[in-house]
Amino acid sequence: MPGTGFVQVVTTVGSREAADALARSAVEARVAACAQVLGPVTSTYWWEGAVQSSQEWTVTFKTAVYATLEEHIKRLHDYDVPEIIATPIDAGLPAYLDWIARETTPRDVRASDP
């Protein structure tokens, strides 16, 4: 089955406040139709030559404009190397996918549609 052009994007941040702010800013900027905040979770990872553990919050976005969302996350994220992972949405409820497309289209483009 061919892809839909839609992706689900995940990142993690170090506080609930940062997660909520990033989620809201992405939706307000129309680079994501939806953003869900989950957490806290405990992440264990290699960083600067040692195994580290920290409490983080996961933000999951739904979008049709991955590259623009990636730039948005990189610009606002406070990690040196933020997790930004996109998973293609191979299928979904057509009405939901249409909604993602509508909500990630800039207002000036939508206003000119018939």
C-alpha positions in Angstrom: 0.0 0.0 0.0 1.5 3.4 -1.0 2.1 6.0 1.7 -0.3 8.8 2.4 2.2 11.6 2.7 1.3 12.0 6.4 3.6 11.3 9.3 3.5 10.9 13.0 6.6 12.7 14.6 7.9 12.0 18.1 10.3 14.1 20.2 11.1 14.2 23.9 11.8 17.2 26.2 12.9 17.6 29.7 9.8 19.1 31.4 6.0 19.1 31.1 6.1 22.9 30.6 8.5 22.5 27.6 6.3 19.7 26.2 3.1 21.7 26.4 4.8 24.8 24.9 6.3 22.9 22.0 2.9 21.1 21.3 1.0 24.4 21.4 3.5 26.3 19.3 3.5 23.6 16.6 -0.3 23.5 16.4 -0.5 27.3 16.4 2.1 27.5 13.6 0.1 25.0 11.6 3.0 22.6 11.3 1.1 20.0 13.2 -2.7 19.3 13.2 -2.4 17.7 16.6 0.2 17.2 19.3 -0.1 14.8 22.2 2.0 15.1 25.4 2.7 11.9 27.4 4.8 11.4 30.4 6.8 11.4 32.4 8.9 8.6 31.0 12.4 7.6 32.1 14.9 7.6 29.2 18.2 5.8 29.4 20.8 6.6 26.7 24.4 7.2 25.8 25.5 10.8 26.0 29.0 12.3 26.2 30.6 8.9 26.7 28.4 7.7 29.6 25.1 6.0 30.1 22.6 8.7 31.4 19.0 8.5 32.7 16.6 11.3 32.9 12.9 12.0 33.2 11.3 13.2 29.9 8.0 14.0 28.3 7.1 12.7 24.9 5.4 14.9 22.3 3.7 13.1 19.3 2.6 15.3 16.4 0.5 14.5 13.3 1.5 16.4 10.2 1.5 16.6 6.4 4.5 19.0 6.4 7.3 17.1 8.0 10.2 19.3 6.9 8.5 22.4 8.2 7.7 20.7 11.5 11.3 19.4 11.9 12.6 22.9 11.5 10.1 24.2 14.0 11.1 21.6 16.6 14.9 22.2 16.0 14.4 25.9 16.4 12.6 25.7 19.7 14.1 22.6 21.3 16.7 23.1 24.0 18.6 19.7 23.5 21.9 19.7 21.5 20.6 16.7 19.5 16.9 16.4 19.9 15.1 13.2 19.1 13.0 13.9 16.0 11.7 10.6 14.5 9.0 10.4 11.8 6.9 7.3 11.2 4.9 7.3 7.9 1.1 6.9 8.3 0.4 4.2 5.7 -3.3 4.3 6.1 -5.9 6.1 8.2 -9.5 7.2 8.3 -9.9 9.4 5.2 -11.8 12.1 7.1 -9.0 12.2 9.8 -6.3 12.4 7.1 -8.2 15.2 5.3 -8.4 17.0 8.7 -4.6 16.8 9.1 -4.1 18.2 5.6 -6.5 21.1 6.2 -5.0 22.0 9.6 -1.4 22.0 8.3 -2.1 24.2 5.3 -1.3 27.9 5.9 -4.4 30.1 6.3 -3.5 32.2 3.3 -3.5 29.2 1.1 -6.7 27.8 2.5 -8.4 31.2 2.1 -7.7 31.2 -1.7 -9.2 27.7 -2.2 -12.6 27.7 -3.8 
